[in-house]
Amino acid sequence: MKANTDGASRGNPGRGGFGIVLRNKIGDVQGVMVQNLMIRTSYMDECHGILAAAEKPWAGYNLLLCQTQSLQWML
């Protein structure tokens, strides 16, 4: 299962949120999730999106590849 995640905030810090798109191995969309967050930095919004994808029990899958455009989170 692959999760594409992105988070953003209006201002830094500011009101923000994240979105997740889940795809199977052939690229078919299996689910989506969005969530508004309180006042946070854009970095924290990115982190919450990645953590939310990892916490969900995606039926039948034991491996999750998480793709985000935030290199800062990976460092």
Contacts in CASP RR format, 6 or more apart in sequence:
PFRMAT RR
TARGET T0000
AUTHOR 0000-0000-0000
METHOD contacts of the structure
MODEL  1
MKANTDGASRGNPGRGGFGIVLRNKIGDVQGVMVQNLMIRTSYMDECHGI
LAAAEKPWAGYNLLLCQTQSLQWML
1 22 0 8 1.000
1 23 0 8 1.000
1 24 0 8 1.000
1 25 0 8 1.000
1 30 0 8 1.000
1 58 0 8 1.000
1 61 0 8 1.000
1 63 0 8 1.000
1 64 0 8 1.000
1 65 0 8 1.000
2 22 0 8 1.000
2 23 0 8 1.000
2 24 0 8 1.000
2 25 0 8 1.000
2 27 0 8 1.000
2 64 0 8 1.000
2 65 0 8 1.000
2 66 0 8 1.000
2 67 0 8 1.000
3 20 0 8 1.000
3 21 0 8 1.000
3 22 0 8 1.000
3 23 0 8 1.000
3 53 0 8 1.000
3 64 0 8 1.000
3 65 0 8 1.000
3 66 0 8 1.000
3 67 0 8 1.000
4 20 0 8 1.000
4 21 0 8 1.000
4 23 0 8 1.000
4 67 0 8 1.000
4 68 0 8 1.000
5 18 0 8 1.000
5 19 0 8 1.000
5 20 0 8 1.000
5 46 0 8 1.000
5 49 0 8 1.000
5 50 0 8 1.000
5 52 0 8 1.000
5 53 0 8 1.000
5 66 0 8 1.000
5 67 0 8 1.000
5 68 0 8 1.000
6 18 0 8 1.000
6 19 0 8 1.000
6 46 0 8 1.000
6 49 0 8 1.000
6 68 0 8 1.000
6 69 0 8 1.000
7 16 0 8 1.000
7 17 0 8 1.000
7 18 0 8 1.000
7 19 0 8 1.000
7 42 0 8 1.000
7 45 0 8 1.000
7 46 0 8 1.000
7 48 0 8 1.000
7 49 0 8 1.000
7 70 0 8 1.000
8 16 0 8 1.000
8 17 0 8 1.000
8 18 0 8 1.000
8 42 0 8 1.000
8 45 0 8 1.000
9 15 0 8 1.000
9 16 0 8 1.000
9 17 0 8 1.000
9 37 0 8 1.000
9 40 0 8 1.000
9 41 0 8 1.000
9 42 0 8 1.000
9 45 0 8 1.000
10 16 0 8 1.000
11 42 0 8 1.000
12 41 0 8 1.000
12 42 0 8 1.000
13 39 0 8 1.000
13 40 0 8 1.000
13 41 0 8 1.000
14 39 0 8 1.000
14 40 0 8 1.000
14 41 0 8 1.000
15 36 0 8 1.000
15 37 0 8 1.000
15 38 0 8 1.000
15 39 0 8 1.000
16 36 0 8 1.000
16 37 0 8 1.000
16 39 0 8 1.000
16 40 0 8 1.000
16 42 0 8 1.000
16 45 0 8 1.000
17 34 0 8 1.000
17 35 0 8 1.000
17 36 0 8 1.000
17 37 0 8 1.000
17 40 0 8 1.000
17 45 0 8 1.000
17 48 0 8 1.000
18 34 0 8 1.000
18 35 0 8 1.000
18 37 0 8 1.000
18 45 0 8 1.000
18 46 0 8 1.000
18 48 0 8 1.000
18 49 0 8 1.000
18 52 0 8 1.000
19 32 0 8 1.000
19 33 0 8 1.000
19 34 0 8 1.000
19 35 0 8 1.000
19 49 0 8 1.000
20 32 0 8 1.000
20 33 0 8 1.000
20 34 0 8 1.000
20 49 0 8 1.000
20 52 0 8 1.000
20 53 0 8 1.000
21 29 0 8 1.000
21 31 0 8 1.000
21 32 0 8 1.000
22 29 0 8 1.000
22 30 0 8 1.000
22 31 0 8 1.000
22 32 0 8 1.000
22 33 0 8 1.000
22 53 0 8 1.000
22 58 0 8 1.000
23 29 0 8 1.000
23 30 0 8 1.000
24 30 0 8 1.000
30 58 0 8 1.000
33 52 0 8 1.000
33 53 0 8 1.000
33 56 0 8 1.000
35 48 0 8 1.000
35 49 0 8 1.000
35 52 0 8 1.000
37 44 0 8 1.000
37 45 0 8 1.000
37 48 0 8 1.000
40 48 0 8 1.000
43 70 0 8 1.000
43 72 0 8 1.000
43 73 0 8 1.000
46 68 0 8 1.000
46 70 0 8 1.000
46 72 0 8 1.000
46 73 0 8 1.000
47 73 0 8 1.000
49 68 0 8 1.000
50 66 0 8 1.000
50 68 0 8 1.000
50 73 0 8 1.000
53 64 0 8 1.000
53 66 0 8 1.000
54 64 0 8 1.000
54 66 0 8 1.000
58 64 0 8 1.000
END
